[in-house]
Amino acid sequence: MRITTCFGMLALLACAGLRAQSPSGVSVDNKLDTPQVRVYVATLAPHTPVPSRNGHATDRVLIYLDTGHMTRQDSSDKVQNIEFHRGEIRWRPASGAYVAENITDHPIRILEIDLKGKAAGPMPVSKLDPTVVDPKHYKVEFENDQVRVLRIHYDAHDKGEQHEHILNRVVLYLNDQPGAKADDVRISGAATHTEQNASDQPADRIAVELK
C-alpha cells in the first residue's frame, strides 16, 4: 500500500498521537502507525455532534468496542441511523464532510483502522490458509480488494490446526486471554504456527489482514 497524508479531524488527532478531549466531543487514542495503516480508538461523548469538515480521505475498517447507537449525516442532509454491538465490524469507504453523533447515554469507542493506500495487487494464496485448514476457528467476516477480516474463536483449552499467515494483520483481542487483555491491539506479520487456548475461558479475536 502507498503512504498518504492524514485528513479529517479524527485522522489529524491520530497523526499527532493525541489522547485528549477535543472541543467537538471526541477523543483519540493512537494505537499503531505503520507504513500500511494507522490505528486508533475514537471515543465519542454522548449527545455531542462531531463534525468532520474535511471528511475522511482514506478507506477504513471500523470495529465497535461498545454497544450503542449513533447518527451520521453527510452533505445530502440524509441522516443515517447506526446501531451496533461490541465486536461488530464495518467497512467505511473514504467520504466527504459529515457530522456524527453518539445518541446513547454513555461514551462509545470505535477502533478505526485507516488504510494508507490502495492494495498492492493480487496476493499469493497459501495451501495452509487458516480459513481452509482450520475453519472451526477462523471465519471470514468480509473481504474486499484491500483487506480480509477474520473472526477467530477458540473454546477453552481448544487447539487448532497448523496454518500460515502471509499478510500483515491488525489483531484486536475481544476478551482477556493468555498473553493479552481485552481491547489490546497488535500488529502481526507472516507466520506458520499452531495455536492453542490454554485458558479456562473462550478466546475471541478479530484479525484485519492488509493486502
ABEGO torsion letter per residue (X at the ends): XBBBBBBEAAAAAAAAGBBBBBAAGBBBBBABBBAABBBBBBBBBBGBBBBBAAEBABBBBBBBABBBBBBBBBAAGBBBBBBBBBGBBBBBBBBBBBBBBBABABBBBBBBBBBABBBAEBBBBBAABAAAABAAABBBABBBAABBBBBBBBBBGBBBBBBBBABBBBBBBABBBBGBBBGBBBBBBBBBBBBBBABABBBBBBBBBBX
